[in-house]
Amino acid sequence: MKNVEVKYLSQDEYDKWDEFVERSPQGNIFNKSYWLKAVSNEIKILACIENNKIIGGIALPSMYNKLYRNSKLTPQLGVLLPPCDNKIKYSTALSKDMEISNELIKNLPKFSQFDYNFSYNYTNLMPFIWAGFDVNVKYTYVINDLSDLNSVHDNFQYDVKYTIKKAIKNNITVKSEYGIEEFYEINRKTFTRQNLQMPYTLEFLKNLDSVLEKHNCRKMLFAVNDNNEIIAATYLLYDKDCTFYLMGGADPEHRNTGAQTLLLWESIKFASSVSKKFDFEGSMVESIERAFRQFGGEQKIIYNVNKSSTFTKLAYGVARKNKNLIRKLIKV
């Protein structure tokens, strides 16, 4: 591309990046520099600059040397493109977007593995396919319009409405005055029930929560029973565009109370006061997908773009099969 510079941004330029994230159709809170710093050991931001303005880019958090992957609790990253210009032809805009993607691909750092889930608003994967990357699909569900909660509630499946009423009859109340340690404890019970090692430590969550609290972009909700016991919790991440259901958990002894379903409804109601949309953040686990689908959101495709060396691909395959043991050994 003529008159376009492709470079890694300096720390002093991260404010410009954050402004671009807010303008880009693919931008979301997971691309903001403060989020990336909080969840990543190391980050790079590769950007296309035209007339001293960012017109495209990709955040590149890395796990370890030359392993570039989504960081913990980061469901969407990938290439960000400029806002649509309705004054130019669709084909012209598409060509420019593809040129930006091609420039970014050509200037990616040397990697043993590149493995990111892109925004569901990034749909033209041809530049990556032509460059030899593999593309897979994942899914999430999004309630696109929170302006009318009655309409949102009408779109719930019968089972969701019934379970919400059941939780209310069980005298489950929703509170928000507890903290990250209480959330971690109830979150941990969900992993313990499945005989899974926690994918993050309490210290990691404390540090992340502290950052998000400073930026006023997180909310925790807790379901409490008659005995004032916390039996379920949700952790929400939000900006003016979208609220994400980031984490959740429930006490397995109280799974039949309807508390989790009530919490999701209360989460959606909270989201309507701060955001336009609610993203369930997806799941490829059949039972979880089914539960999210019943809330009436629109199914969205998240494309996973990946490319690895042969050795890394084999090593990663072994690591995935033994991730529970590895987490236990290194206490992530």
LUMTOR-318791 format. One record per residue (C-alpha): x, y, z. Coordinates in Angstrom, 2 decimals. Example, Ala and Ser with C-alpha at 12.3 -4.5 7.8 and 13.67 -1.06 7.14 Angstrom:
BEGIN
+---------+---------+---------+
!    east !   north !      up !
+---------+---------+---------+
!   12.30 !   -4.50 !    7.80 !
!   13.67 !   -1.06 !    7.14 !
+---------+---------+---------+
% end
This chain:
BEGIN
+---------+---------+---------+
!    east !   north !      up !
+---------+---------+---------+
!    0.00 !    0.00 !    0.00 !
!    1.32 !    3.43 !   -0.94 !
!    2.00 !    5.92 !    1.83 !
!    1.27 !    3.34 !    4.52 !
!    3.78 !    2.55 !    7.27 !
!    3.56 !   -0.77 !    9.10 !
!    5.22 !   -0.75 !   12.50 !
!    5.01 !   -1.86 !   16.13 !
!    3.53 !    0.83 !   18.31 !
!    5.48 !    2.25 !   21.21 !
!    3.96 !    2.50 !   24.68 !
!    3.47 !    6.22 !   24.06 !
!    1.20 !    5.39 !   21.11 !
!   -1.12 !    3.03 !   22.98 !
!   -3.63 !    5.82 !   23.62 !
!   -3.98 !    6.23 !   19.84 !
!   -4.48 !    2.48 !   19.56 !
!   -7.21 !    2.50 !   22.20 !
!   -9.00 !    5.27 !   20.30 !
!   -8.79 !    3.20 !   17.11 !
!  -10.17 !    0.16 !   18.94 !
!  -13.27 !    2.17 !   19.80 !
!  -13.79 !    3.17 !   16.16 !
!  -13.07 !   -0.18 !   14.52 !
!  -16.01 !   -2.54 !   13.80 !
!  -13.81 !   -5.38 !   15.08 !
!  -12.67 !   -3.48 !   18.15 !
!  -13.68 !   -4.60 !   21.62 !
!  -12.50 !   -4.26 !   25.18 !
!  -10.15 !   -7.24 !   24.80 !
!   -8.04 !   -5.18 !   22.37 !
!   -7.59 !   -2.27 !   24.77 !
!   -4.03 !   -1.81 !   25.96 !
!   -4.92 !   -1.93 !   29.67 !
!   -6.63 !   -5.32 !   29.21 !
!   -3.72 !   -6.71 !   27.21 !
!   -1.18 !   -5.57 !   29.80 !
!   -3.22 !   -7.14 !   32.61 !
!   -3.56 !  -10.61 !   31.06 !
!   -0.33 !  -10.99 !   29.05 !
!    3.31 !  -11.48 !   29.85 !
!    4.32 !   -9.62 !   26.72 !
!    2.40 !   -7.72 !   24.06 !
!    3.14 !   -6.19 !   20.68 !
!    0.73 !   -4.09 !   18.67 !
!    1.35 !   -4.08 !   14.92 !
!   -0.34 !   -1.19 !   13.14 !
!   -0.81 !    0.28 !    9.68 !
!   -0.33 !    4.05 !    9.72 !
!   -1.59 !    6.39 !    6.99 !
!   -1.30 !   10.18 !    7.24 !
!   -0.31 !    9.78 !   10.89 !
!   -3.54 !    7.85 !   11.63 !
!   -3.97 !    4.19 !   12.50 !
!   -6.04 !    2.50 !    9.78 !
!   -5.59 !   -1.11 !   10.87 !
!   -3.73 !   -3.33 !   13.28 !
!   -3.49 !   -6.44 !   15.37 !
!   -2.65 !   -6.90 !   19.04 !
!   -0.16 !   -9.72 !   19.53 !
!    0.02 !  -10.99 !   23.11 !
!    2.36 !  -13.95 !   23.47 !
!    2.41 !  -16.84 !   25.90 !
!    6.07 !  -17.64 !   25.60 !
!    8.82 !  -16.99 !   23.08 !
!    7.35 !  -17.12 !   19.54 !
!    4.02 !  -18.53 !   20.77 !
!    1.35 !  -15.99 !   19.89 !
!   -2.07 !  -16.92 !   21.26 !
!   -5.14 !  -15.47 !   22.93 !
!   -4.28 !  -14.67 !   26.52 !
!   -6.22 !  -15.98 !   29.51 !
!   -9.87 !  -14.90 !   29.53 !
!   -9.48 !  -13.25 !   26.13 !
!  -12.02 !  -14.72 !   23.70 !
!  -11.59 !  -12.34 !   20.75 !
!   -8.61 !  -10.54 !   19.22 !
!   -7.38 !  -10.56 !   15.62 !
!   -7.16 !   -7.93 !   12.89 !
!   -8.92 !   -4.60 !   13.38 !
!  -10.00 !   -2.63 !   10.32 !
!  -11.17 !    0.99 !    9.89 !
!  -14.84 !    1.98 !   10.08 !
!  -16.88 !    1.43 !    6.91 !
!  -16.97 !    4.39 !    4.53 !
!  -20.41 !    4.44 !    2.94 !
!  -19.25 !    7.02 !    0.39 !
!  -17.09 !    4.51 !   -1.49 !
!  -18.05 !    1.37 !   -3.38 !
!  -18.27 !   -1.87 !   -1.44 !
!  -15.69 !   -3.50 !   -3.70 !
!  -13.29 !   -0.60 !   -3.13 !
!  -13.70 !   -0.81 !    0.65 !
!  -13.25 !   -4.58 !    0.54 !
!  -10.06 !   -4.22 !   -1.47 !
!   -8.61 !   -1.74 !    1.02 !
!   -9.48 !   -3.99 !    3.96 !
!   -7.75 !   -6.90 !    2.24 !
!   -4.68 !   -4.78 !    1.54 !
!   -4.49 !   -3.84 !    5.23 !
!   -4.73 !   -7.51 !    6.22 !
!   -2.06 !   -8.45 !    3.69 !
!    0.32 !   -5.78 !    5.02 !
!   -0.16 !   -7.00 !    8.57 !
!    0.38 !  -10.64 !    7.57 !
!    3.62 !   -9.74 !    5.75 !
!    4.93 !   -7.94 !    8.84 !
!    3.96 !  -10.44 !   11.54 !
!    6.80 !  -11.39 !   13.91 !
!    8.51 !  -14.73 !   13.45 !
!    6.41 !  -17.29 !   15.27 !
!    6.31 !  -20.96 !   16.11 !
!    2.57 !  -20.66 !   16.61 !
!   -0.01 !  -18.05 !   15.65 !
!   -3.42 !  -18.92 !   17.08 !
!   -6.06 !  -16.23 !   17.63 !
!   -9.83 !  -16.05 !   17.74 !
!  -10.89 !  -13.06 !   15.65 !
!  -13.90 !  -10.79 !   16.20 !
!  -17.12 !  -12.06 !   14.65 !
!  -17.09 !   -8.79 !   12.68 !
!  -13.98 !   -9.92 !   10.80 !
!  -15.41 !  -12.12 !    8.06 !
!  -13.06 !  -11.94 !    5.07 !
!  -10.47 !  -14.60 !    5.85 !
!   -9.10 !  -14.94 !    2.33 !
!   -5.82 !  -13.04 !    2.96 !
!   -4.98 !  -15.48 !    5.77 !
!   -6.06 !  -18.55 !    3.79 !
!   -3.94 !  -17.45 !    0.82 !
!   -1.00 !  -17.00 !    3.22 !
!   -1.27 !  -20.62 !    4.39 !
!   -3.14 !  -20.15 !    7.67 !
!   -5.81 !  -22.59 !    8.79 !
!   -9.26 !  -21.27 !    9.67 !
!  -11.68 !  -22.93 !   12.07 !
!  -14.99 !  -21.78 !   13.50 !
!  -16.26 !  -21.18 !   17.01 !
!  -19.56 !  -19.68 !   18.10 !
!  -21.05 !  -17.23 !   20.53 !
!  -24.53 !  -15.82 !   21.11 !
!  -25.23 !  -12.10 !   21.25 !
!  -28.34 !  -10.18 !   22.26 !
!  -27.92 !   -7.29 !   19.83 !
!  -30.41 !   -4.81 !   21.30 !
!  -30.89 !   -4.29 !   25.03 !
!  -33.06 !   -1.18 !   24.71 !
!  -36.31 !   -3.10 !   25.32 !
!  -35.96 !   -5.64 !   28.14 !
!  -39.55 !   -6.82 !   27.71 !
!  -38.74 !   -7.82 !   24.15 !
!  -35.52 !   -9.48 !   25.31 !
!  -37.45 !  -11.47 !   27.91 !
!  -40.11 !  -12.45 !   25.35 !
!  -37.37 !  -14.08 !   23.25 !
!  -36.33 !  -16.41 !   26.08 !
!  -37.30 !  -20.05 !   25.71 !
!  -39.98 !  -21.33 !   28.10 !
!  -37.43 !  -23.26 !   30.18 !
!  -35.46 !  -20.08 !   30.88 !
!  -38.56 !  -18.17 !   32.01 !
!  -39.69 !  -21.11 !   34.15 !
!  -36.28 !  -21.46 !   35.81 !
!  -36.13 !  -17.74 !   36.60 !
!  -39.51 !  -17.99 !   38.34 !
!  -38.30 !  -21.11 !   40.15 !
!  -35.25 !  -19.27 !   41.51 !
!  -37.43 !  -16.42 !   42.76 !
!  -39.77 !  -18.90 !   44.47 !
!  -36.69 !  -20.45 !   46.08 !
!  -35.99 !  -17.02 !   47.60 !
!  -32.74 !  -16.62 !   45.69 !
!  -31.62 !  -13.00 !   45.78 !
!  -28.96 !  -11.27 !   43.71 !
!  -26.35 !   -9.07 !   45.38 !
!  -23.21 !   -7.29 !   44.29 !
!  -21.46 !   -6.32 !   47.52 !
!  -19.00 !   -9.22 !   47.61 !
!  -15.48 !   -9.18 !   46.19 !
!  -13.09 !  -11.09 !   43.98 !
!  -12.11 !  -13.62 !   46.64 !
!  -15.73 !  -14.68 !   47.11 !
!  -16.12 !  -14.88 !   43.35 !
!  -12.98 !  -17.00 !   42.96 !
!  -14.21 !  -19.45 !   45.56 !
!  -17.54 !  -20.07 !   43.81 !
!  -15.82 !  -20.11 !   40.41 !
!  -13.39 !  -22.73 !   41.71 !
!  -16.25 !  -25.03 !   42.72 !
!  -17.36 !  -25.28 !   39.10 !
!  -13.92 !  -26.50 !   38.02 !
!  -13.65 !  -28.84 !   41.01 !
!  -16.99 !  -30.44 !   40.13 !
!  -15.57 !  -31.30 !   36.69 !
!  -12.26 !  -32.48 !   38.20 !
!  -10.45 !  -29.68 !   36.39 !
!   -7.55 !  -27.58 !   37.59 !
!   -8.22 !  -23.85 !   37.76 !
!   -6.86 !  -22.11 !   34.62 !
!   -5.79 !  -19.05 !   36.64 !
!   -4.74 !  -18.25 !   40.18 !
!   -6.46 !  -16.03 !   42.71 !
!   -3.50 !  -13.66 !   42.48 !
!   -3.98 !  -13.38 !   38.70 !
!   -7.68 !  -12.57 !   39.15 !
!   -6.98 !  -10.07 !   41.92 !
!   -4.52 !   -8.17 !   39.73 !
!   -6.91 !   -8.23 !   36.76 !
!   -9.89 !   -7.18 !   38.86 !
!   -7.93 !   -4.26 !   40.29 !
!   -7.18 !   -2.98 !   36.78 !
!  -10.77 !   -3.39 !   35.62 !
!  -12.14 !   -1.70 !   38.72 !
!   -9.94 !    1.33 !   38.04 !
!  -11.38 !    1.52 !   34.52 !
!  -14.94 !    1.04 !   35.79 !
!  -15.65 !   -1.78 !   33.35 !
!  -16.50 !   -4.82 !   35.46 !
!  -19.40 !   -6.03 !   37.56 !
!  -19.80 !   -9.07 !   39.82 !
!  -23.21 !  -10.46 !   40.72 !
!  -23.84 !  -13.11 !   43.36 !
!  -26.85 !  -15.37 !   43.94 !
!  -27.53 !  -15.83 !   47.65 !
!  -29.93 !  -18.27 !   49.33 !
!  -32.04 !  -18.05 !   52.51 !
!  -29.01 !  -18.94 !   54.64 !
!  -27.05 !  -16.03 !   53.15 !
!  -24.77 !  -18.49 !   51.33 !
!  -23.31 !  -17.56 !   47.96 !
!  -24.42 !  -20.33 !   45.60 !
!  -23.58 !  -18.83 !   42.19 !
!  -21.81 !  -15.83 !   40.67 !
!  -21.13 !  -14.06 !   37.39 !
!  -18.30 !  -11.76 !   36.38 !
!  -19.17 !   -9.23 !   33.69 !
!  -16.86 !   -7.10 !   31.55 !
!  -18.38 !   -4.12 !   29.76 !
!  -18.04 !   -0.97 !   27.75 !
!  -20.64 !    1.26 !   26.11 !
!  -21.00 !   -1.14 !   23.18 !
!  -21.10 !   -4.61 !   24.74 !
!  -21.21 !   -6.48 !   28.03 !
!  -19.42 !   -9.84 !   28.07 !
!  -20.24 !  -12.75 !   30.35 !
!  -16.60 !  -13.33 !   31.19 !
!  -16.74 !  -15.91 !   34.01 !
!  -19.24 !  -17.68 !   36.19 !
!  -19.60 !  -20.42 !   38.75 !
!  -22.03 !  -22.26 !   40.96 !
!  -22.03 !  -24.46 !   44.03 !
!  -22.87 !  -27.97 !   42.75 !
!  -25.02 !  -28.61 !   45.83 !
!  -27.40 !  -25.88 !   44.70 !
!  -27.46 !  -26.41 !   40.95 !
!  -31.20 !  -27.14 !   40.87 !
!  -32.29 !  -23.88 !   42.48 !
!  -32.29 !  -21.91 !   39.22 !
!  -29.71 !  -19.49 !   40.60 !
!  -27.46 !  -19.45 !   37.50 !
!  -30.35 !  -18.71 !   35.15 !
!  -31.60 !  -15.92 !   37.40 !
!  -28.08 !  -14.49 !   37.54 !
!  -27.85 !  -14.41 !   33.75 !
!  -31.15 !  -12.55 !   33.55 !
!  -29.95 !  -10.06 !   36.16 !
!  -26.68 !   -9.77 !   34.24 !
!  -28.58 !   -8.92 !   31.07 !
!  -30.63 !   -6.34 !   32.95 !
!  -27.46 !   -4.75 !   34.31 !
!  -25.93 !   -4.80 !   30.82 !
!  -28.89 !   -2.82 !   29.49 !
!  -27.87 !    0.07 !   31.77 !
!  -24.30 !    0.29 !   30.45 !
!  -24.17 !   -1.31 !   26.99 !
!  -26.04 !   -1.86 !   23.75 !
!  -25.40 !   -5.62 !   23.49 !
!  -24.82 !   -8.70 !   25.64 !
!  -22.32 !  -11.36 !   24.55 !
!  -22.50 !  -14.77 !   26.23 !
!  -18.85 !  -15.22 !   25.16 !
!  -19.67 !  -18.57 !   23.59 !
!  -18.88 !  -22.15 !   24.32 !
!  -18.24 !  -25.21 !   22.20 !
!  -19.40 !  -27.43 !   25.08 !
!  -22.77 !  -28.80 !   23.97 !
!  -24.62 !  -28.41 !   27.26 !
!  -23.40 !  -24.83 !   27.78 !
!  -24.17 !  -23.86 !   24.19 !
!  -27.71 !  -25.17 !   24.58 !
!  -28.23 !  -23.17 !   27.77 !
!  -26.97 !  -19.94 !   26.17 !
!  -29.01 !  -20.50 !   23.00 !
!  -32.23 !  -20.54 !   25.02 !
!  -31.76 !  -16.88 !   25.95 !
!  -32.64 !  -15.87 !   22.40 !
!  -29.38 !  -14.30 !   21.27 !
!  -28.19 !  -14.30 !   17.68 !
!  -25.59 !  -16.93 !   16.80 !
!  -22.29 !  -15.38 !   15.71 !
!  -19.33 !  -17.10 !   14.08 !
!  -15.90 !  -16.43 !   15.59 !
!  -13.12 !  -17.49 !   13.23 !
!  -10.01 !  -19.07 !   14.69 !
!   -6.94 !  -18.32 !   12.57 !
!   -3.89 !  -20.46 !   13.21 !
!   -0.56 !  -21.58 !   11.82 !
!    2.14 !  -23.57 !   13.58 !
!    5.43 !  -25.28 !   12.93 !
!    5.21 !  -29.08 !   12.79 !
!    7.01 !  -29.49 !   16.12 !
!    4.85 !  -26.87 !   17.85 !
!    1.67 !  -28.43 !   16.49 !
!    2.67 !  -31.84 !   17.89 !
!    3.79 !  -30.39 !   21.23 !
!    0.62 !  -28.34 !   21.57 !
!   -1.51 !  -31.41 !   20.82 !
!    0.17 !  -33.27 !   23.68 !
!   -0.20 !  -30.25 !   25.97 !
!   -3.93 !  -29.96 !   25.27 !
!   -4.48 !  -33.61 !   26.16 !
!   -2.63 !  -33.11 !   29.44 !
!   -3.59 !  -29.52 !   30.26 !
!   -5.13 !  -30.41 !   33.62 !
!   -1.90 !  -32.04 !   34.80 !
!    0.22 !  -29.20 !   33.41 !
!   -1.88 !  -26.58 !   35.20 !
!   -1.52 !  -28.51 !   38.41 !
!    2.26 !  -28.75 !   38.07 !
!    2.91 !  -25.11 !   37.18 !
!   -0.02 !  -23.75 !   39.26 !
!   -1.15 !  -21.22 !   36.65 !
+---------+---------+---------+
% end
